[in-house]
Amino acid sequence: MILQTAGSMPHTAPGGTAGVTARRDRVDTALAWSARLWFGVAVLGQLLFAWYVAVFYGGALAHGDLAQWNKVMPRGYVPGDTAGNAAIGMHMLVAVVITIGGALQLMTPLRRLAPSFHRWNGRVYVLLAVASSLVGLYMVWFRGAVGGLAQHVGISGNAVLIVLCAVFAVHHARAGRSALHRRWALRLFLAVSGVWFFRIGLMAWIVANKGPAGFDPVTFQGPFLSFLSFAQYLVPLAVLELYARARASDSVAARSAMAVAMLVLSAATAAGVAAATMILWLPHL
């Protein structure tokens, strides 16, 4: 999968004993598979999220009852605000499309077997990701959204990063710099996934604390939510950089530590997905 190319290619020992070389190979294999495991967990979780969005928001639209949106999104539907309601609907539709498209875009076997599909899917993904970011900015700053100023700034930072990552991913693809293109494509995927990271992170936090902690569930404001509004994309991007550095490192210890970290993150991601599914998504379907 594409995560294997986030850094340099696996190292081979220029010399030394066969035992050292074998250990390096085992560590490199463990690191690659730990990344695959996390990616698999993340894709499953995102597909569950896409299914929920399609069924809940699409179902409300199909039944002509857009007020149902307000059960999970305050001010999701505002009577008389045709433009704003349409923006919400398009935002949700785009979320489903880019969630599925992003997963397909990062699958190396599909890229090799169907390069034309990879290119066109990538173009659609970038276009919709940027459009969704701009709609998100409109929703936060002009239509009104829950949360405080810090949360709005954090969300806006996510939108700006999505646009920047999209620009660089396209730029390097057109220039034929495949390694840099893949690096920026991964960054784009993680930045676009910010809203999903927010939800699984929040649900994992609530379960761990046996209830809301560090924020007011009524006003949806508080220090933890302010932190999470930035962490939802900065933490995944930081992990990606650490992963790339570990793969590029000559240190077996560094790659071993990163493999263990990816396993821990896979478990944490799975826990967040399970919590979000049980608390946020299934009850509304």
Buried (B, 14 or more C-beta within 10 A) or exposed (E): BBBBBBBEEBBEBEEEEEEEBEBBBEBBEBBBEBBBBBBBBBBBBBBBBBBBBBBBBBEBBEEEEBEBBEEBBEBBBBEEBEEBBEBBBBBBBBBBBBBBBBBBBBBBEBBEEBEEEBEEBBEBBBBBBBBBBEBBBBBBEEBEBBBBEBBBBBBBBBBEBBBBBBBBBBEBBEEEEEEBBBBBBBBBBBBBBBBBBBBBBBBBBBBEEEEBEEBEEEEBBBEBBBBBBBBBBBBBBEBBBBBBBBBBBEEBEBBBBBBEBBBEBBEBBBBBBBBBBEBBBEEBE
